Amino acid sequence: MATAPDIALTPAAAARVAAIATRQGKPAILRLSVEGGGCSGFQYRFGFADAPEAADTIAETDGVRLVVDDVSLDLVRGCAVDYVESLGGAAFRVENPNAASGCGCGTSFSV
């Protein structure tokens, strides 16, 4: 398990994860993974984890952990996960400096 500045969780995202985790009675651990597909080639997937895996990279903000597996980390290295509320709704967003292009939905990207 590595703790590195490779990924970041903003305070807004940490607060939202903590609120959801408390409501669901789960640990405040958000998993970010990348899968093939989506309208731009790759898509982000978020889910709650019960515990980090051995090979995960972990970012911690305000006691909340963001975990990323080593395969996904190659595609999201340098990213920050934020929580944004707008007229279109509220969602976790990945600010990915590696993405060559994205899509309107904000969940898909290409490198």
Secondary structure, DSSP 8 states (H G I E B T S, - for coil): -EE-TTEEE-HHHHHHHHHHHHHHT--SEEEEEEEEETTTEEEEEEEE-SS--TT-EEEEETTEEEEE-HHHHHHHTTEEEEEEEETTEEEEEEE-TT-SEE-TTSSEEE-
